[in-house]
Amino acid sequence: MEKIVVFVLCLCLFIGGANHIFDNLYYGFLPYKYAPLWVNIYWTSLAVMDLLAVYLLVKYRKAGLVLTLVIMFSDVAINSTVGSSIEVILAGMNLQLQTLFLGFCIGSSGWLWQLKAKSNVANIT
């Protein structure tokens, strides 16, 4: 079950990172011209950050979990703020899916963290 959960986390992060890479390749660096510069920089940085989180989840689980949670908390918060107060039009379904994925990240992180701690104890003894 652990491998399936990690696979889902990695797959979703990879899709997000690939989407941002595509935007940068197709539309150029800082492609989100309709958004404020700070948001454009943040969204552009997700091309690297999402893929870094995938690598860390596979290689250094706890660091990957922390980075994944930071990415998803900030992404949902920024997208919610931009969508409502700055009035940048975002696809509502995308924000809903990101929020759902954030819930999955929160729910699975504690469990995966404990599994990793238990396996480290087992390796020591």
C-alpha positions in Angstrom: 0.0 0.0 0.0 2.9 2.3 0.8 4.3 2.1 -2.7 0.9 2.8 -4.2 0.4 6.0 -2.1 3.9 7.2 -3.0 3.3 6.4 -6.6 0.1 8.5 -6.6 1.9 11.4 -4.9 4.7 11.2 -7.5 2.4 10.8 -10.4 0.3 13.9 -9.5 3.5 16.0 -8.8 5.0 14.8 -12.1 1.9 15.8 -14.0 1.9 19.2 -12.4 5.6 19.7 -13.1 5.3 18.5 -16.7 2.4 21.0 -17.2 4.6 23.9 -16.0 7.5 22.7 -18.1 5.2 22.6 -21.2 4.0 26.1 -20.5 7.6 27.4 -20.2 8.6 25.6 -23.4 5.5 26.6 -25.4 4.9 30.1 -24.1 8.4 31.1 -23.0 9.9 31.8 -19.6 7.4 33.3 -17.1 4.5 32.3 -19.4 1.6 33.4 -17.1 1.5 37.0 -18.3 -2.0 37.5 -17.1 -0.9 37.0 -13.5 1.0 39.3 -11.2 4.8 38.9 -11.5 5.2 37.2 -8.1 2.5 34.6 -9.1 4.1 34.1 -12.5 7.5 33.5 -10.8 5.9 31.0 -8.3 4.0 29.1 -11.0 7.1 29.0 -13.2 9.2 27.6 -10.3 6.8 24.7 -9.9 8.3 23.2 -13.0 11.4 22.4 -11.0 9.9 22.2 -7.5 7.3 19.5 -8.4 10.0 17.3 -10.0 12.3 17.9 -7.1 9.6 16.7 -4.8 9.2 13.5 -6.9 12.9 12.8 -6.6 12.9 13.4 -2.9 9.8 11.3 -2.3 11.6 8.4 -3.9 15.1 9.0 -2.5 14.6 10.8 0.8 11.0 10.2 1.8 10.7 12.7 4.7 12.3 15.6 2.8 10.0 14.7 -0.1 6.9 14.8 2.2 7.9 18.1 3.6 8.5 19.7 0.2 5.3 18.2 -1.2 3.2 19.7 1.7 4.9 23.1 1.3 4.2 23.0 -2.5 0.6 22.0 -2.1 -0.3 24.3 0.8 1.3 27.3 -1.0 -0.2 26.3 -4.4 -3.7 26.0 -3.1 -3.4 29.2 -1.0 -1.9 31.2 -3.9 -4.4 29.9 -6.5 -7.3 30.6 -4.1 -6.0 34.1 -3.5 -5.3 34.8 -7.1 -8.7 33.4 -8.2 -10.7 35.4 -5.7 -9.0 38.7 -4.7 -6.7 39.5 -7.7 -9.4 38.3 -10.1 -7.3 36.2 -12.4 -9.5 33.7 -14.0 -8.5 30.2 -13.1 -10.3 27.0 -14.1 -12.4 26.1 -11.1 -12.0 22.4 -11.6 -8.2 22.7 -11.4 -8.3 24.4 -8.0 -10.8 21.8 -6.8 -8.5 19.0 -7.9 -5.5 20.7 -6.3 -7.4 21.0 -3.0 -8.4 17.4 -3.2 -4.7 16.4 -3.8 -3.7 18.6 -0.9 -6.1 16.6 1.3 -4.6 13.4 0.1 -1.1 14.7 0.8 -2.0 15.7 4.3 -3.8 12.5 5.0 -1.0 10.3 3.7 2.0 12.2 5.0 1.5 11.4 8.6 1.1 7.7 7.8 4.1 7.6 5.4 6.2 9.5 8.0 5.4 6.9 10.6 6.1 4.0 8.3 9.5 5.5 7.5 10.3 6.0 11.2 9.2 2.4 12.0 11.4 1.0 9.1 14.4 3.1 10.4 13.9 1.6 13.9 13.7 -1.9 12.4 16.9 -1.4 10.5 18.7 -0.3 13.6 17.7 -3.2 15.7 
